[in-house]
Amino acid sequence: MEIGLDDRAEVAAPNASAMSEDRDWWRGCVLYQIYPRSFQDSNGDGIGDLAGITRRLAHVASLGVDAIWISPFMTSPMKDFGYDIANYRDVDPIFGTLDDFDALVAEAHRLGLKVIIDQVLSHTSNLHPWFVESRSSRDNDRADWYVWADPKPDGTPPNNWLSVFGGTSWEWDSRRRQYYLHNFLTSQPDLNFHNPSVRRALLDDVRFWLERGVDGFRLDTANFYFHDADLTDNPPLDPGLQSEVMASRNQPYNFQDHLHDKNRPEVLTFFAELRALLDEYGAMTVGEVGERIRGVELMAEYTTGPDRLQMCYAFDFLSGHMPEPQAIRAVVERFEAAGPQGWACWAFSNHDVERHATRWTAGGRDAERALRLAAGILLTLRGSVCLYQGEELGLTEADVAYEDLVDPYGINFWPEVKGRDGCRTPMAWEAGSAHAGFTAGRPWLPVPPEHAARAVDAMEADQGSLLHFYRGLIGFRRRHPVLATGAIRFLDAPAGILAFLRQGAGETLLCVFNLSEDAGVFPLPEGLDPHPLGDHGFSGRREGTLVHLDDHDGFIGAL
């Protein structure tokens, strides 16, 4: 049946029956990330907003996902596009009002979608009233709500810590005659989590949104919350590891081993406090672990136990070209070994990284086949899944001209690093409309012509499109709960082939994927007799004891 733009709400409505009191609904769920500036503009100012999200929720529900994650929409000067919050309890006017948010939540719940919102707790905007008071003197009520330190005798910063956005992570304040810590922009001062009053205030702000009906939170930079109270210098990163994290030699941040400015064990104290609050409401969290060297191990540590986060994601699959099968296996097995009772949330794209539709199709690969392969792997690994808006359309990384850049990170490191604007360009809805139907005005970032050609309405009209493939594959995952919650065991396979078993919920599935540009064969291990399942979209076939796979193809069979 062809699904029209106006019919999808009716198709998606049965998902509402899944809105139950099951507090483990997040385990194996599929999230859909919405970047609000770029999803849908409802008032013609060129910036997406909450009313626009509500208008397009039927499309999201039609995919069969379980929840939406909305990137920050709270009051902010927008120096970092909402990740610098000046008021945790209100909607920034460019996105709408609290009434708009309440309407969004109501419509999402009607469609069977949970609502996850971003909570940026590690830092605030320098315009937040807390910081305005904190910087006013050394003896006010919030004097130690942020991380302040005296200079060295020669006036230089207290230690060698560096900002992700370049340069020292310390900024001089002439009124207090002290430095304050900022891991990101100078306008994003870090809160002092060693102060219990700070943690209580943040939990009160979290409660505000729980009372408005949200179902959970994505925790920005969760491993940055605490710092070493003694302000110990970071050591240099082992030269053998630097190549793993250095996107460019012009980012000195990656020369350090960040033992003291993040990844601190004290963070587990706050996680326990947060989890106790969330459990009152049956809400969940997905924590961002901004760490490329120990990210998987931190994910496991942060999600193992009833007083920690429900799930986390790191950046192992969010950079680089299509990984080799052994690399995928190594990451997942590292997590399983470090935290067999923990829970991962896997993603290939988000608002901070180059879209995998560009990364995974480099070197002349067949883009459509590679993207279907990526979807198949992502939706069959053990763990939850996060899809980024436009991923279901195969949107590529936009090539944004320097004069159109707005991301401070990209502007600072251009041209070697082009920043995050290329993955944040507006969603494409209508192929024949101006700006692909995103806005009636001038969009805050340009809409590439190649994106308009892959708009939702064009994909809907083509039953063989990537959009329909995603919809079918997510439906397949829903029909086989083992893919959401079952155990995983990898199998040895020839070069270029990834193979694993998913076991649980009274079912065992064999999943085999060919990441090579050439056809491949997977010899079935002795004792495995899979019955091919044909409703997932892949065309791999079994002949006797061999599974034959075309390039970028897959095979899923039941045992």
N, C-alpha and C positions, 0 to 999 in steps of 0.2 A: 504493500500500500504506500502510495506517495504521500508524504507528510508536507502540508503547506505551512507557510509561516504563521497563519492564523489558527491552525489546527493543533499545534503541538501541545498546548495546554491540556486539551482533552486526552491526547495520547499519554501525557506524562502523569495525569491525575492519579492512576492506580498506584503510583509510588507512594502516595499519601498514606496508604495502609501500612507502610513500613515505619511510619513515625510512631514508635512505641516507646515504652519505658526501658528498653534494653540499654543499659549504661555502657555496654561494650559495642555499641553500634559502629564506633570508629575503627574497630579492629578489622582491617581489610577493606575499609571504605575507599571510595573514589571521590576525591575533592576536585573542585574546579576553581582555579584561582581567577579572580576578577581584579584587574587594575582599574580603579574607578575613573581616573582621568581619561582613560582610553577605551572604555567599554561602549557607552552610548550617551551622547549629549541630548538633553531634552529641551533646552532653552535657547540654543543657538549661540552660546558664547564660546563654543569651540572646545569646551572642557566637559568630559563625561561627568555624570552626577548620579545620585542615588535614584532619582525618578527614572533615569535612563536604564539603570540596572533592573529596576522593577519591570519596566516595559519589556526587557529582553529575557526575563527569567524563564519563559516558556521554552526558549531554545535550549537553555542549560538543562532544564528538567527532561527535555526530550532525549538527551544523551544517555539518560539512565544513571547519572552520577548521584551520590548520596548527599553532598553538601557543597556549599560555596564558601570560599575564603575570600574576603574582601580586604584588599590592601588599605592602608590608613586613609580615613576620611575626616578625622577630627581636626579641630581648630589648629591652624598652623600658618606660619609665615611662608611656608613652601620653599624654604631654601634647599631642602632635600625632598621636596614633593610629598610632604605629609609625614615623613619619618622624623620630623622635628616638631613635636607636639607642644602647643602652648596652652591647651585646655583639654584634659582627658575626658571631659563629660559633655562635650557638645560637638555638633557637626560643623565643619567649616562652611561658610556661606556659599563657596563655589560649588559645593556638593549638595547643598540643600539644607534641610532642617531635621530636628529630631522627629518631627511628625513624618517626614519622608522616610526616615530610617525605620520607624515603626511600621509604616505601610510596606516597606520592603520585606521586613521580617514576616509580616502576616502573609504576604503573597508567596514567599518562599516556603513557608510551612504549609500553605494550602497545596502547593505543588509537590509536597513530600521532600523538600530540601532543607537540611539543617543549615544554620548560618554560623560561620566562623569569622571572627573579625581580628584584624591585626592589633596587637598590643605592643607598643614600643616603650618598654619599661627601663631599659638600660640608661637612657638619656632623655632629656627634654630639649625644647627650644630654649635659647637664651632669653626669649620673651615670656616664658612661663613665669607666673607670679612667684613660684618658689625660688627660681633663680634670681629674679629681680630683688627679692628680699635677701637671699643668701649673699649676694655680692655687695650689698649695701654697707656691711660692716663685718667685723670679726666676732661680734657678740650678740647678734640678733637671734631670734628663735630658730631660724633655719640656717644659721651660719655654717653648720657642718652637714647640710643635706646634700652637698656636692663635694667633689674631691678637690680640696684646696691644699696647697703646699708652698712653703717658702722657697725662694730661689737658693741656689748654691751661693757661696760667698762672692763669686765673680758675677752674679746676676743671671747666670744661665739656668735653664730648667732643672727641676729636681732630679731627673734621671734621663735615661736614653730612650724612653718609650716613644713610639712613632704612631702617627695617625694613618689609618687606612687610606685617607684621601691625600696623603702627602705631607712631609715635614714632621716636626715634633708634635706630639699629642698634648702639649702644654701651651696654654695661652695666658699671657700676662694681663692682669686686671689692675688698673692704676689706682682704683679706690681702695681695694683691700691690700694692695701691694703684695699680692701673691699670684701664683699660677693656679689655673684650674685645668682639670683633665678633660680632654675630648678625644675619644677614639675615632671620631669621624670629622665632621666640619667643626670649625671653631664656634659656630653658632649652635652646636649640639653638646652642651656640657653634660658630663657623666654624673649620674646620681650616686650617692654614697650608700651602697647597700649594707655597709657595716653598721649603719644607724638604724635601729629597729623602728624609729618613727617614720623613716622613709618607706620602709617595707609595709608598714601598716597603712600609710597614706595610699600607696600604690594598690594595695589589696582593696581598699575602699573604692578606688576608681574602677577596678575590675568588677566589684560587686554591682556598681551602677549599671553596667552593661548586662550582667546576668539578670538583673531585675527587669531589663527591657526585653528579655527573651532570647538572648543569643545562646547558642549551643556549645560554644567553645572559642578558643583563641589560638591564633598563630603568634608565637612569641618571637619577636625580632631579636636577633643577636643574643640568644639566651645564654651563651657561654661568655658573654662580656659583662655580666651583671656585677661580679665582684672583682676587685683588684687586690694585689698584695699590699696590706696596710703599711708595710715597711718601705714600700716604693723601691724594691730591689731592681737593679738594672736587668734587662733581658740579655741573655747570652746570644752570641751569633748562632744562626742556624747552621747545622752541619752542611758544608758545601755540597755533599752528595745528595742532599734533600732539596737544595734551593731550586734545582731545575724543575722539581715537581710543582712548585708553587709560583714560580716567576713567569707571569704572563709577559712581562717585559722587564728589562734591566733598569728601567727608569722608576721602579717602585721600591724604594728602600725598605718599606714595611716588611717585605718578604725576605729580607736578609736576617731578620731576628727570629729566634725561637721564643714564642710569646708565652713564657712560663708564668710571668708575674702580672701582666696587664689583662689577662683573660684566662679562661679554663681553670679557674680556682676551685678547690674542693668546697669552699664555703658556700658555693651556690646551691648545694643540696639542702642547706637550711631553708633558703627561700622557697625552693621547690616544694618542700614539705608543707610550709605555710600556705602556699598557693593551692596545692592539691587538697588540703583540708577545706578550703573555701569552695573550690570547684565541686567537691564531692557533695556539698550541701545542695547543689543544684543539678547534679548529674551531668556536669559539663566536662569538656575535654580540652587538651592542649596538643599542639604540634609545635615543637621547638626548633628554631633554626640554629644550627651549629656551624658558625662561621669559621671553620678550621679544616684545612686540607690535609694536614699530616696525621692528626689523631682524631679526625672527625668521626669515623665509624666507631671507635672505642668510646668516645664521649657520648655518642648516640646511645650506645648500649648502657653505659653508666647512668645516664639521665633518665632512662625508661625502665630500669629494672627495680621493681618494688612498688608497693601500693602508695608510697608517699612521694612519688616522683612524677615526671611528666608521662602522659600516655604514649606519645610517640615523638620522634625527632627526624629531621633530615639534615644531611650534610651535603658537601659539594662534589662528591666523588664522580657522579654522573652528570654534573652540570657544567662541565668544561671539556674541551678536547674533541677530537673527531670520533667517529664510531669506534667504540672500544673493542678490543679483541675479546673473544669469549672467555679466555682465562682471566682477563682483568675483571669482567663482570662477576665471574665465579669467585674470585679472590675477595672482592669487596663484600659480597653477601656472606661468604663463609667467615670472614673476619667478624662481621657483626654477629652471626649466629654463635660463634665461639665465645665472643666477649659478653654477649647478653642473651642467652637462649630464652630467657623470660621477658626480654625487652621487645620493643616493637619499632620497626622502621617505617618511614614514609618515603617512597622513592619518587623521584622526578627527574626528567631530562631537560626541562626548560622552566624558567620563571622570569620574573621582572628584573632580575639582577644579572642575567647571563645571556650570551648570544644564543638565539633560538637553535634548537637541535635540528630543525629543518634545514639550516645552513651548515651546521657543524657536521652532521651525520651524512650529508650528501656531498661532501667535498671530494675532489679527485675524480669527478665524472661519474659517480655512482648514479644509478637510476633512482631519482628522487622519490617517486611514488612508491616504489617497492621498498626502498630503505625506510620510509616513514611508516609503512604498514608493519614492517619488521620491528621497528622501534616500539610501536604500539603493542604489538604482540608480546614482546619481552617485558615491557613495563607492566602490563596488565596480567601477567602470569607469575611474576616473582612473589615470594612471600613478603607480605607487608601491605601497608596502605599505599595509595597512589595519589599523586597530585598532578593534574593536567593544568596547563596554563592557557588562558584564553587565546583562541586562534590556533592552538595545537591541533584541534580536530579538523582544521582547514588546511593544515600544512603551511601556515604562514612562515615565511623566511625572515631572516634578520634584515631589517631595512638599512639601506645605505644612506644615512642622514648626512647632508652637507654640513660642513663646519659652521656656516652661518646660521643653520637651523638648530644646532645643538643647544640643549638647555641643561643637561646633566652636568653638575659641577665636577664630577669625577672624570667624565669624558673630556670636558674642556681643559681640565688640568693636565691630563696625560696624552691629549691628542698630539700627533696622529697615530702614535704607536698603539695606544689603547683608545678606542672610540667611545668607551663608556656604555651606558645602559639605554640610551635613547632608541637604538635600533631594535630593541625587543619590546619597546613601550609604545610604538606607534598605534594609532587607533584600530579597533576591531573593524573588520569588513563585513557589512551586512547586505548591501544591495549593489550588485555589480554595475547597474546602469545609473546610479544616483551620484550626485556630487559627493566627493569624499567618502564614497562607498556607503552612504547612508548613515555615517557616524554623526554628522552635524550639518545644520543648515548654515553655519557660520564658517569661520576660518579655524581649522583644527590647530590645537596647541603644538602638535607635531604633524608633519605631512603624511598623507596616506599614499604609499607607493602604488603605482599603477598595477604592478604584478599582484598586489594584495587584493585590489578591487576585482581582478579576474577570478579570484578564489573566494569571493564573498559567499555568505551563507545561502542566499537565494540561488546562486549558480550551482552550489554544491547540492542543494536540495533537489534541484531539477535533474541531477545526474545520479541515477541509482547505483552507479559504479564508483561514486566519488569516495574520497577519503573520509568525509563526514559520515556517510552511511556505513563505512567500514568500522569507524570508531563506535558508532551506535550499536552495530551488531556485535562487536567484540566485548563491549561493556555488558550487553545483554547476555552474552555467553558466560562471562564471569559471574553474573548474578545467578544464572541457572546452575552453576557449579560452585557451591560455597567452599569447596576445597581450595579454590584459587584465592579466596579471601582469607581463610584462616588456617589452612592445612600446613603441615610441615614441608620442608624442601630438602631434597637430597640431590646433589649434582652427580652426573655420570661422566666418566671419561669419554671423550669424543675426538674424532679427527680434527685437524687444524681447521679453523674457521667455523666450527659448529659448537653451539651451546646446547647442552642437554641436561634436563633435570626432571625429577619426579616430584609431584605434589601429592601429599598423602594426608587423609583426614576426612572427617564428615562422611565416613562410610564409602569413600571413593579414592581411587588412585589414578592420577593422570600423568602421562608422559608428554613432556613438552620439549620439542627439538626445533632449533632455529639455526638457519644458515646465514652467518654474517658475511660470507664471502661473496665476491662478485662473480664467482663461478658456481656451477651446479655442484652439489655435494651428496655424499652417501653416509648415512649413520647406521653402522651394524648394530642390530639389537643385541643387548647383553643376554646371555643365557637365562632363560626363565621369564623374560619379558615378552608378553604376547598382547600388544595393544590393539584394541579395536578402534580404527580411525573414527574421529568425530568430525562431521562435515559442516557444522553450522557456526564456524568461527572466522571464516574468510581466507584461510590459507589453503594451499593446494598440494602440500607435501603428501606423498603416497607411500604406502607400504607394499613391498613385493617380497614375500617370503620373510627372510630374516634381515632384510635391508629396508631402511627408510630413505627414499629418494627425494631430494630437495632441489628445486631450482634456486638460482641466486636470490638472496634476500627473501627466502621463503620459510615457512614453518610447517610443523606437523604437531597435532595434539591428538592423542589417543587415550582411551580409557582401558585400564587393566582389570 
